[in-house]
Amino acid sequence: MFDKGFNARQEIASISKLQYGGSRKIRLDNADPFWKLTAERPWDPPLADSGKARAFSVGKILKNNLSVRIDRVVVSPFIRCVETALEIVSALCTINDSPNYMDIDEVFDPSKVKVSIENGLCEVSNRINLPSAPEKGEIGFNFSKVEALFPAGTLDQKAEPICEKLPQWEEPSEAAKIRYAMVIRAIANKYPLENILLVTHKIGVKAAVSAFMENIFVYEVNCCGYSHLKRQISFNPSEKSIVAGKYEVTTKSGESGIKFCPFMDTPLDE
């Protein structure tokens, strides 16, 4: 993957399932309006089958179209993000290129990618973004149960989260944007010689662009939209030293399910 000399290239990709499923019905609470009535965790809806299929197809796109191989997937603990990551990891680790996400004949190689859960990539912790959350935002996660969902051999047992705790309840949106940007940088610096996929939420994908481009307004993120960043890495193996350059957003507005423009050109109809 990386040249053992200088100027190895690192690329970081960020993908998000929309918080609001819209007409695509990718979330189960949108696909089935009665789901919430009996759901144990109505604030944490899983994907509908259409959402899983969409995530798997995007995983195939990332596998076949990115100029680098994804080495690591870091994911929000919310089940919709975990299921999105699960389908993408399945697509990245399959040997053949069947487009069917339920194809049981796929040959699976778990050595291709490592996965870990990151609290700092979770949804904005307030009543606006989690309207069905319990009082005081005590949502909680069974991390052992969540991690057990990933295919054997893909979970990085040694990975430590950047944020040990979930954000405090009633987190302002602006504070969440700062959190996302901080966590993105921290993850990249923790694994400087790896190409990383971050599976997060809508505002997290917005932050992955706006935090690394000046005077940019991100006004749309579609289902499984993603942004792509890269930076130059200088690696001296004899001295075991790494020097990282600044990130460059390579995503063009509209090309991967995310749209943005300069602040002065903000669409008036959005």
Phi and psi restraints in degrees (value plus and minus 20) as a CYANA .aco file:
   2 PHE   PHI    -129.9   -89.9
   2 PHE   PSI     118.9   158.9
   3 ASP   PHI     -83.0   -43.0
   3 ASP   PSI     120.9   160.9
   4 LYS   PHI     -96.7   -56.7
   4 LYS   PSI     -27.8    12.2
   5 GLY   PHI    -113.6   -73.6
   5 GLY   PSI    -159.6  -119.6
   6 PHE   PHI    -115.4   -75.4
   6 PHE   PSI     149.0   189.0
   7 ASN   PHI      42.6    82.6
   7 ASN   PSI      14.8    54.8
   8 ALA   PHI     -86.6   -46.6
   8 ALA   PSI     128.6   168.6
   9 ARG   PHI    -125.4   -85.4
   9 ARG   PSI     110.6   150.6
  10 GLN   PHI    -131.6   -91.6
  10 GLN   PSI     119.5   159.5
  11 GLU   PHI    -146.4  -106.4
  11 GLU   PSI     120.8   160.8
  12 ILE   PHI    -142.7  -102.7
  12 ILE   PSI     110.6   150.6
  13 ALA   PHI    -135.3   -95.3
  13 ALA   PSI     127.2   167.2
  14 SER   PHI    -149.9  -109.9
  14 SER   PSI     109.9   149.9
  15 ILE   PHI    -148.1  -108.1
  15 ILE   PSI     125.7   165.7
  16 SER   PHI    -159.6  -119.6
  16 SER   PSI     119.4   159.4
  17 LYS   PHI    -109.2   -69.2
  17 LYS   PSI     113.6   153.6
  18 LEU   PHI     -78.5   -38.5
  18 LEU   PSI     119.0   159.0
  19 GLN   PHI     -84.1   -44.1
  19 GLN   PSI     -54.0   -14.0
  20 TYR   PHI    -133.1   -93.1
  20 TYR   PSI      94.7   134.7
  21 GLY   PHI     -87.1   -47.1
  21 GLY   PSI     -46.3    -6.3
  22 GLY   PHI      40.7    80.7
  22 GLY   PSI    -170.6  -130.6
  23 SER   PHI     -90.9   -50.9
  23 SER   PSI     -34.4     5.6
  24 ARG   PHI     -97.7   -57.7
  24 ARG   PSI     -35.1     4.9
  25 LYS   PHI      34.1    74.1
  25 LYS   PSI      23.4    63.4
  26 ILE   PHI    -104.9   -64.9
  26 ILE   PSI     -38.4     1.6
  27 ARG   PHI    -119.0   -79.0
  27 ARG   PSI     124.6   164.6
  28 LEU   PHI     -84.9   -44.9
  28 LEU   PSI     -53.1   -13.1
  29 ASP   PHI     -89.2   -49.2
  29 ASP   PSI     -43.4    -3.4
  30 ASN   PHI    -107.5   -67.5
  30 ASN   PSI     -55.0   -15.0
  31 ALA   PHI     -93.9   -53.9
  31 ALA   PSI     -52.2   -12.2
  32 ASP   PHI    -147.0  -107.0
  32 ASP   PSI      78.8   118.8
  33 PRO   PHI     -83.2   -43.2
  33 PRO   PSI     -35.8     4.2
  34 PHE   PHI    -111.9   -71.9
  34 PHE   PSI     -26.1    13.9
  35 TRP   PHI     -78.3   -38.3
  35 TRP   PSI     -63.2   -23.2
  36 LYS   PHI     -82.6   -42.6
  36 LYS   PSI     -45.0    -5.0
  37 LEU   PHI     -83.3   -43.3
  37 LEU   PSI     -50.0   -10.0
  38 THR   PHI    -141.1  -101.1
  38 THR   PSI     -16.7    23.3
  39 ALA   PHI     -89.8   -49.8
  39 ALA   PSI     116.1   156.1
  40 GLU   PHI     -91.9   -51.9
  40 GLU   PSI     -53.0   -13.0
  41 ARG   PHI    -149.2  -109.2
  41 ARG   PSI      55.5    95.5
  42 PRO   PHI     -84.3   -44.3
  42 PRO   PSI     -39.0     1.0
  43 TRP   PHI    -102.9   -62.9
  43 TRP   PSI     -24.5    15.5
  44 ASP   PHI    -150.9  -110.9
  44 ASP   PSI      44.6    84.6
  45 PRO   PHI     -91.0   -51.0
  45 PRO   PSI     123.0   163.0
  46 PRO   PHI     -99.9   -59.9
  46 PRO   PSI     158.9   198.9
  47 LEU   PHI    -100.3   -60.3
  47 LEU   PSI     128.4   168.4
  48 ALA   PHI     -97.4   -57.4
  48 ALA   PSI     148.7   188.7
  49 ASP   PHI     -78.0   -38.0
  49 ASP   PSI     -56.0   -16.0
  50 SER   PHI     -85.1   -45.1
  50 SER   PSI     -53.9   -13.9
  51 GLY   PHI     -88.8   -48.8
  51 GLY   PSI     -58.9   -18.9
  52 LYS   PHI     -84.8   -44.8
  52 LYS   PSI     -62.5   -22.5
  53 ALA   PHI     -83.4   -43.4
  53 ALA   PSI     -60.3   -20.3
  54 ARG   PHI     -83.2   -43.2
  54 ARG   PSI     -64.9   -24.9
  55 ALA   PHI     -82.6   -42.6
  55 ALA   PSI     -61.6   -21.6
  56 PHE   PHI     -83.1   -43.1
  56 PHE   PSI     -61.6   -21.6
  57 SER   PHI     -86.1   -46.1
  57 SER   PSI     -56.9   -16.9
  58 VAL   PHI     -87.6   -47.6
  58 VAL   PSI     -56.8   -16.8
  59 GLY   PHI     -79.1   -39.1
  59 GLY   PSI     -60.9   -20.9
  60 LYS   PHI     -84.0   -44.0
  60 LYS   PSI     -60.2   -20.2
  61 ILE   PHI     -82.1   -42.1
  61 ILE   PSI     -65.9   -25.9
  62 LEU   PHI     -82.4   -42.4
  62 LEU   PSI     -61.2   -21.2
  63 LYS   PHI     -84.4   -44.4
  63 LYS   PSI     -61.6   -21.6
  64 ASN   PHI    -110.8   -70.8
  64 ASN   PSI     -44.5    -4.5
  65 ASN   PHI    -128.6   -88.6
  65 ASN   PSI     -41.9    -1.9
  66 LEU   PHI     -90.7   -50.7
  66 LEU   PSI     128.8   168.8
  67 SER   PHI     -97.6   -57.6
  67 SER   PSI     -29.3    10.7
  68 VAL   PHI    -150.3  -110.3
  68 VAL   PSI     142.7   182.7
  69 ARG   PHI    -109.2   -69.2
  69 ARG   PSI     115.8   155.8
  70 ILE   PHI     -95.2   -55.2
  70 ILE   PSI     105.1   145.1
  71 ASP   PHI    -114.8   -74.8
  71 ASP   PSI     -49.2    -9.2
  72 ARG   PHI    -164.8  -124.8
  72 ARG   PSI     121.7   161.7
  73 VAL   PHI    -140.4  -100.4
  73 VAL   PSI     104.7   144.7
  74 VAL   PHI    -137.6   -97.6
  74 VAL   PSI     111.1   151.1
  75 VAL   PHI    -155.0  -115.0
  75 VAL   PSI     125.3   165.3
  76 SER   PHI     -81.4   -41.4
  76 SER   PSI     128.1   168.1
  77 PRO   PHI     -95.4   -55.4
  77 PRO   PSI     -28.1    11.9
  78 PHE   PHI     -85.2   -45.2
  78 PHE   PSI     119.5   159.5
  79 ILE   PHI     -81.8   -41.8
  79 ILE   PSI     -53.7   -13.7
  80 ARG   PHI     -85.3   -45.3
  80 ARG   PSI     -54.6   -14.6
  81 CYS   PHI     -94.4   -54.4
  81 CYS   PSI     -59.7   -19.7
  82 VAL   PHI     -81.3   -41.3
  82 VAL   PSI     -64.2   -24.2
  83 GLU   PHI     -88.5   -48.5
  83 GLU   PSI     -54.3   -14.3
  84 THR   PHI     -82.0   -42.0
  84 THR   PSI     -67.9   -27.9
  85 ALA   PHI     -82.8   -42.8
  85 ALA   PSI     -58.9   -18.9
  86 LEU   PHI     -79.2   -39.2
  86 LEU   PSI     -64.8   -24.8
  87 GLU   PHI     -88.4   -48.4
  87 GLU   PSI     -58.8   -18.8
  88 ILE   PHI     -87.1   -47.1
  88 ILE   PSI     -63.8   -23.8
  89 VAL   PHI     -80.6   -40.6
  89 VAL   PSI     -60.9   -20.9
  90 SER   PHI     -80.3   -40.3
  90 SER   PSI     -61.6   -21.6
  91 ALA   PHI     -87.1   -47.1
  91 ALA   PSI     -60.7   -20.7
  92 LEU   PHI     -87.8   -47.8
  92 LEU   PSI     -50.5   -10.5
  93 CYS   PHI    -115.7   -75.7
  93 CYS   PSI     -25.9    14.1
  94 THR   PHI     -96.5   -56.5
  94 THR   PSI     126.3   166.3
  95 ILE   PHI    -103.4   -63.4
  95 ILE   PSI     -63.2   -23.2
  96 ASN   PHI    -114.0   -74.0
  96 ASN   PSI    -198.6  -158.6
  97 ASP   PHI    -137.4   -97.4
  97 ASP   PSI      20.3    60.3
  98 SER   PHI     -82.8   -42.8
  98 SER   PSI     113.1   153.1
  99 PRO   PHI     -98.9   -58.9
  99 PRO   PSI     -26.3    13.7
 100 ASN   PHI    -108.8   -68.8
 100 ASN   PSI      96.3   136.3
 101 TYR   PHI     -90.0   -50.0
 101 TYR   PSI     -31.7     8.3
 102 MET   PHI    -126.5   -86.5
 102 MET   PSI      -4.9    35.1
 103 ASP   PHI     -91.5   -51.5
 103 ASP   PSI      87.6   127.6
 104 ILE   PHI     -96.2   -56.2
 104 ILE   PSI     -27.2    12.8
 105 ASP   PHI    -110.6   -70.6
 105 ASP   PSI     -19.6    20.4
 106 GLU   PHI     -82.3   -42.3
 106 GLU   PSI     119.0   159.0
 107 VAL   PHI    -111.4   -71.4
 107 VAL   PSI     107.5   147.5
 108 PHE   PHI    -131.6   -91.6
 108 PHE   PSI     110.5   150.5
 109 ASP   PHI    -141.0  -101.0
 109 ASP   PSI      77.5   117.5
 110 PRO   PHI     -89.4   -49.4
 110 PRO   PSI     -30.3     9.7
 111 SER   PHI     -95.8   -55.8
 111 SER   PSI     -28.7    11.3
 112 LYS   PHI     -93.6   -53.6
 112 LYS   PSI     -45.0    -5.0
 113 VAL   PHI    -173.5  -133.5
 113 VAL   PSI     129.4   169.4
 114 LYS   PHI    -135.1   -95.1
 114 LYS   PSI     128.2   168.2
 115 VAL   PHI    -146.4  -106.4
 115 VAL   PSI     125.1   165.1
 116 SER   PHI    -170.1  -130.1
 116 SER   PSI     137.4   177.4
 117 ILE   PHI    -116.5   -76.5
 117 ILE   PSI     119.5   159.5
 118 GLU   PHI    -151.1  -111.1
 118 GLU   PSI      96.1   136.1
 119 ASN   PHI     -79.7   -39.7
 119 ASN   PSI     -54.0   -14.0
 120 GLY   PHI     -88.5   -48.5
 120 GLY   PSI     -29.7    10.3
 121 LEU   PHI    -118.4   -78.4
 121 LEU   PSI     -13.3    26.7
 122 CYS   PHI     -91.5   -51.5
 122 CYS   PSI     150.1   190.1
 123 GLU   PHI     -80.7   -40.7
 123 GLU   PSI     135.5   175.5
 124 VAL   PHI     -77.9   -37.9
 124 VAL   PSI     107.6   147.6
 125 SER   PHI    -111.4   -71.4
 125 SER   PSI      55.3    95.3
 126 ASN   PHI    -172.3  -132.3
 126 ASN   PSI     153.0   193.0
 127 ARG   PHI     -88.5   -48.5
 127 ARG   PSI     -46.4    -6.4
 128 ILE   PHI     -86.2   -46.2
 128 ILE   PSI     -65.7   -25.7
 129 ASN   PHI    -108.3   -68.3
 129 ASN   PSI     -41.5    -1.5
 130 LEU   PHI    -148.8  -108.8
 130 LEU   PSI      48.7    88.7
 131 PRO   PHI     -84.1   -44.1
 131 PRO   PSI     -43.6    -3.6
 132 SER   PHI    -117.2   -77.2
 132 SER   PSI     -13.4    26.6
 133 ALA   PHI     -87.0   -47.0
 133 ALA   PSI     133.7   173.7
 134 PRO   PHI     -83.5   -43.5
 134 PRO   PSI     147.5   187.5
 135 GLU   PHI     -78.9   -38.9
 135 GLU   PSI     119.1   159.1
 136 LYS   PHI      48.9    88.9
 136 LYS   PSI      -9.1    30.9
 137 GLY   PHI      46.1    86.1
 137 GLY   PSI      10.7    50.7
 138 GLU   PHI    -102.6   -62.6
 138 GLU   PSI      55.6    95.6
 139 ILE   PHI    -102.9   -62.9
 139 ILE   PSI     -65.9   -25.9
 140 GLY   PHI      42.6    82.6
 140 GLY   PSI     134.1   174.1
 141 PHE   PHI    -161.6  -121.6
 141 PHE   PSI     121.7   161.7
 142 ASN   PHI    -112.3   -72.3
 142 ASN   PSI      71.4   111.4
 143 PHE   PHI     -85.4   -45.4
 143 PHE   PSI     -54.6   -14.6
 144 SER   PHI     -82.3   -42.3
 144 SER   PSI     -60.7   -20.7
 145 LYS   PHI     -87.6   -47.6
 145 LYS   PSI     -61.0   -21.0
 146 VAL   PHI     -85.0   -45.0
 146 VAL   PSI     -66.7   -26.7
 147 GLU   PHI     -85.4   -45.4
 147 GLU   PSI     -49.3    -9.3
 148 ALA   PHI     -88.4   -48.4
 148 ALA   PSI     -34.0     6.0
 149 LEU   PHI     -92.5   -52.5
 149 LEU   PSI     -44.7    -4.7
 150 PHE   PHI     -97.9   -57.9
 150 PHE   PSI     129.1   169.1
 151 PRO   PHI     -77.3   -37.3
 151 PRO   PSI     124.5   164.5
 152 ALA   PHI     -74.5   -34.5
 152 ALA   PSI     113.1   153.1
 153 GLY   PHI      73.9   113.9
 153 GLY   PSI     -29.2    10.8
 154 THR   PHI    -116.3   -76.3
 154 THR   PSI     -45.5    -5.5
 155 LEU   PHI     -94.9   -54.9
 155 LEU   PSI     109.7   149.7
 156 ASP   PHI    -103.7   -63.7
 156 ASP   PSI      82.4   122.4
 157 GLN   PHI     -88.9   -48.9
 157 GLN   PSI     -39.7     0.3
 158 LYS   PHI    -115.9   -75.9
 158 LYS   PSI     -27.0    13.0
 159 ALA   PHI     -88.5   -48.5
 159 ALA   PSI     112.1   152.1
 160 GLU   PHI    -127.3   -87.3
 160 GLU   PSI     115.4   155.4
 161 PRO   PHI     -89.1   -49.1
 161 PRO   PSI     131.3   171.3
 162 ILE   PHI     -87.0   -47.0
 162 ILE   PSI     -64.5   -24.5
 163 CYS   PHI    -127.5   -87.5
 163 CYS   PSI      95.8   135.8
 164 GLU   PHI     -92.2   -52.2
 164 GLU   PSI     -47.3    -7.3
 165 LYS   PHI    -139.6   -99.6
 165 LYS   PSI     139.7   179.7
 166 LEU   PHI     -91.4   -51.4
 166 LEU   PSI     136.9   176.9
 167 PRO   PHI     -79.9   -39.9
 167 PRO   PSI     133.0   173.0
 168 GLN   PHI     -86.2   -46.2
 168 GLN   PSI     127.6   167.6
 169 TRP   PHI     -82.3   -42.3
 169 TRP   PSI     130.3   170.3
 170 GLU   PHI      44.1    84.1
 170 GLU   PSI      20.6    60.6
 171 GLU   PHI     -88.8   -48.8
 171 GLU   PSI     104.7   144.7
 172 PRO   PHI     -85.6   -45.6
 172 PRO   PSI     128.8   168.8
 173 SER   PHI     -79.7   -39.7
 173 SER   PSI     -59.1   -19.1
 174 GLU   PHI     -85.0   -45.0
 174 GLU   PSI     -56.9   -16.9
 175 ALA   PHI     -86.3   -46.3
 175 ALA   PSI     -55.9   -15.9
 176 ALA   PHI     -85.1   -45.1
 176 ALA   PSI     -59.2   -19.2
 177 LYS   PHI     -81.4   -41.4
 177 LYS   PSI     -61.9   -21.9
 178 ILE   PHI     -84.5   -44.5
 178 ILE   PSI     -61.5   -21.5
 179 ARG   PHI     -79.0   -39.0
 179 ARG   PSI     -68.9   -28.9
 180 TYR   PHI     -78.5   -38.5
 180 TYR   PSI     -66.8   -26.8
 181 ALA   PHI     -82.3   -42.3
 181 ALA   PSI     -61.5   -21.5
 182 MET   PHI     -83.2   -43.2
 182 MET   PSI     -64.3   -24.3
 183 VAL   PHI     -88.1   -48.1
 183 VAL   PSI     -59.7   -19.7
 184 ILE   PHI     -78.0   -38.0
 184 ILE   PSI     -68.6   -28.6
 185 ARG   PHI     -82.7   -42.7
 185 ARG   PSI     -62.7   -22.7
 186 ALA   PHI     -84.8   -44.8
 186 ALA   PSI     -61.2   -21.2
 187 ILE   PHI     -84.5   -44.5
 187 ILE   PSI     -64.5   -24.5
 188 ALA   PHI     -81.7   -41.7
 188 ALA   PSI     -60.2   -20.2
 189 ASN   PHI     -93.7   -53.7
 189 ASN   PSI     -45.3    -5.3
 190 LYS   PHI     -92.4   -52.4
 190 LYS   PSI     -52.3   -12.3
 191 TYR   PHI    -147.0  -107.0
 191 TYR   PSI      45.9    85.9
 192 PRO   PHI     -85.8   -45.8
 192 PRO   PSI     -43.7    -3.7
 193 LEU   PHI    -123.5   -83.5
 193 LEU   PSI       0.8    40.8
 194 GLU   PHI    -140.7  -100.7
 194 GLU   PSI     131.5   171.5
 195 ASN   PHI    -114.9   -74.9
 195 ASN   PSI     104.6   144.6
 196 ILE   PHI    -140.7  -100.7
 196 ILE   PSI     118.8   158.8
 197 LEU   PHI    -131.0   -91.0
 197 LEU   PSI     105.4   145.4
 198 LEU   PHI    -126.3   -86.3
 198 LEU   PSI     103.7   143.7
 199 VAL   PHI    -126.5   -86.5
 199 VAL   PSI      90.9   130.9
 200 THR   PHI    -160.4  -120.4
 200 THR   PSI    -170.8  -130.8
 201 HIS   PHI    -134.3   -94.3
 201 HIS   PSI     155.9   195.9
 202 LYS   PHI     -73.3   -33.3
 202 LYS   PSI     -70.5   -30.5
 203 ILE   PHI     -86.6   -46.6
 203 ILE   PSI     -50.5   -10.5
 204 GLY   PHI     -84.4   -44.4
 204 GLY   PSI     -59.0   -19.0
 205 VAL   PHI     -89.5   -49.5
 205 VAL   PSI     -58.3   -18.3
 206 LYS   PHI     -79.5   -39.5
 206 LYS   PSI     -64.2   -24.2
 207 ALA   PHI     -84.4   -44.4
 207 ALA   PSI     -51.5   -11.5
 208 ALA   PHI     -85.8   -45.8
 208 ALA   PSI     -37.5     2.5
 209 VAL   PHI    -121.3   -81.3
 209 VAL   PSI     -74.0   -34.0
 210 SER   PHI     -85.6   -45.6
 210 SER   PSI     -49.1    -9.1
 211 ALA   PHI     -95.9   -55.9
 211 ALA   PSI     -36.4     3.6
 212 PHE   PHI    -138.9   -98.9
 212 PHE   PSI     -13.4    26.6
 213 MET   PHI    -153.1  -113.1
 213 MET   PSI     116.6   156.6
 214 GLU   PHI    -101.0   -61.0
 214 GLU   PSI     121.3   161.3
 215 ASN   PHI      34.8    74.8
 215 ASN   PSI      23.4    63.4
 216 ILE   PHI    -135.3   -95.3
 216 ILE   PSI     117.0   157.0
 217 PHE   PHI    -133.9   -93.9
 217 PHE   PSI      98.1   138.1
 218 VAL   PHI    -111.0   -71.0
 218 VAL   PSI      96.4   136.4
 219 TYR   PHI    -132.1   -92.1
 219 TYR   PSI     -22.9    17.1
 220 GLU   PHI    -176.6  -136.6
 220 GLU   PSI     113.4   153.4
 221 VAL   PHI    -152.4  -112.4
 221 VAL   PSI      96.0   136.0
 222 ASN   PHI    -105.6   -65.6
 222 ASN   PSI     153.9   193.9
 223 CYS   PHI     -73.1   -33.1
 223 CYS   PSI     102.7   142.7
 224 CYS   PHI      40.0    80.0
 224 CYS   PSI       7.1    47.1
 225 GLY   PHI     -90.1   -50.1
 225 GLY   PSI     130.1   170.1
 226 TYR   PHI    -165.6  -125.6
 226 TYR   PSI     133.1   173.1
 227 SER   PHI    -133.5   -93.5
 227 SER   PSI     137.1   177.1
 228 HIS   PHI    -151.5  -111.5
 228 HIS   PSI     103.6   143.6
 229 LEU   PHI    -142.5  -102.5
 229 LEU   PSI     133.0   173.0
 230 LYS   PHI    -165.5  -125.5
 230 LYS   PSI     138.7   178.7
 231 ARG   PHI    -168.9  -128.9
 231 ARG   PSI     135.9   175.9
 232 GLN   PHI    -101.1   -61.1
 232 GLN   PSI     114.2   154.2
 233 ILE   PHI    -138.6   -98.6
 233 ILE   PSI     105.8   145.8
 234 SER   PHI    -124.6   -84.6
 234 SER   PSI     101.0   141.0
 235 PHE   PHI    -146.0  -106.0
 235 PHE   PSI     101.6   141.6
 236 ASN   PHI    -128.2   -88.2
 236 ASN   PSI      81.0   121.0
 237 PRO   PHI     -84.5   -44.5
 237 PRO   PSI     -50.8   -10.8
 238 SER   PHI     -89.2   -49.2
 238 SER   PSI     -55.7   -15.7
 239 GLU   PHI    -118.1   -78.1
 239 GLU   PSI     -24.8    15.2
 240 LYS   PHI      33.4    73.4
 240 LYS   PSI      20.9    60.9
 241 SER   PHI    -131.3   -91.3
 241 SER   PSI     124.5   164.5
 242 ILE   PHI    -149.6  -109.6
 242 ILE   PSI     109.8   149.8
 243 VAL   PHI    -140.7  -100.7
 243 VAL   PSI     102.1   142.1
 244 ALA   PHI    -125.7   -85.7
 244 ALA   PSI     117.1   157.1
 245 GLY   PHI    -104.5   -64.5
 245 GLY   PSI    -192.6  -152.6
 246 LYS   PHI    -101.8   -61.8
 246 LYS   PSI     133.2   173.2
 247 TYR   PHI     -96.0   -56.0
 247 TYR   PSI     124.5   164.5
 248 GLU   PHI    -142.2  -102.2
 248 GLU   PSI     106.2   146.2
 249 VAL   PHI    -100.3   -60.3
 249 VAL   PSI      95.6   135.6
 250 THR   PHI    -115.1   -75.1
 250 THR   PSI     -30.5     9.5
 251 THR   PHI     -86.7   -46.7
 251 THR   PSI     113.3   153.3
 252 LYS   PHI    -116.5   -76.5
 252 LYS   PSI     122.7   162.7
 253 SER   PHI     -75.7   -35.7
 253 SER   PSI     106.1   146.1
 254 GLY   PHI      71.0   111.0
 254 GLY   PSI     -28.5    11.5
 255 GLU   PHI    -107.5   -67.5
 255 GLU   PSI     -40.8    -0.8
 256 SER   PHI    -157.8  -117.8
 256 SER   PSI      17.2    57.2
 257 GLY   PHI      62.3   102.3
 257 GLY   PSI      -3.9    36.1
 258 ILE   PHI    -155.9  -115.9
 258 ILE   PSI     114.2   154.2
 259 LYS   PHI    -144.2  -104.2
 259 LYS   PSI     117.9   157.9
 260 PHE   PHI    -171.1  -131.1
 260 PHE   PSI     145.4   185.4
 261 CYS   PHI    -177.3  -137.3
 261 CYS   PSI     144.9   184.9
 262 PRO   PHI     -80.9   -40.9
 262 PRO   PSI     132.7   172.7
 263 PHE   PHI     -74.8   -34.8
 263 PHE   PSI     -58.4   -18.4
 264 MET   PHI     -89.7   -49.7
 264 MET   PSI     -37.6     2.4
 265 ASP   PHI    -126.3   -86.3
 265 ASP   PSI       0.6    40.6
 266 THR   PHI     -76.9   -36.9
 266 THR   PSI     104.9   144.9
 267 PRO   PHI     -79.3   -39.3
 267 PRO   PSI     112.1   152.1
 268 LEU   PHI     -95.9   -55.9
 268 LEU   PSI     -38.5     1.5
 269 ASP   PHI    -116.3   -76.3
 269 ASP   PSI     -13.8    26.2
